[in-house]
Amino acid sequence: MATKNRSRDTLLTELRAVFLSRGYEGATLSELARATGLGKASLYHHFPGGKEEMAAVLLRDAVARLDQTAFARLKEQRPAAERLHRFIDGFERYVDNGERNCLVTILAQGTIGERHGAQIADQFRGWRQLLAGVFEETGDKPKRAMRQANALVAGLYGYLLTARLHQEPQHFSRGIKALKKNLPELP
């Protein structure tokens, strides 16, 4: 049984697991309480806004983790091609080699997505711009760089979704290799 003096990180990890497996609509307060070992009243103590606040906190955390693990690689002081490869490696780590969904995309759907959809879209637009800028550094013209950025993000999420649908993480790994083959060569 969980103790009453839980760390916020521990709570978020336990809540994240429920939202990842059930989505926002499917994550009931009973399930969230069971996953944390806390009663519903204790959960409300930590998150007075209830399930919506839990999801909003997890969404901010997921955006920060995705940014730190993957997109921050695009800002490093390295050659552009290397940054693109490191970005893909970071995304691969973020989704645990295709074993885990992206919480940002899960929470972008349903009721919570309706409330935070504009924020999520703005975040992804910024990330896409950053990615396109790196493609421009490799020599692509702005329109082509944006197409490359869109294709790369679509490829990452497409391979992740397909791997999750088929319950075959190796599909994601194969997709990652294919995406990397289409990147500019490493120096």
Secondary structure, DSSP 4 states (H G I P E B T S, - for coil): ---SS--HHHHHHHHHHHHHHHHHHH--HHHHHHHHT--HHHHHHH-TTHHHHHHHHHHHHHHHHHHHHTGGGGGSSS-HHHHHHHHHHHHHHHTGGGTS--HHHHHTSHHHHHHHHHHHHHHHHHHHHHHHHHHHHTT--HHHHHHHHHHHHHHHHHHHHHHHHHT-HHHHHHHHHHHHHTSPPP-
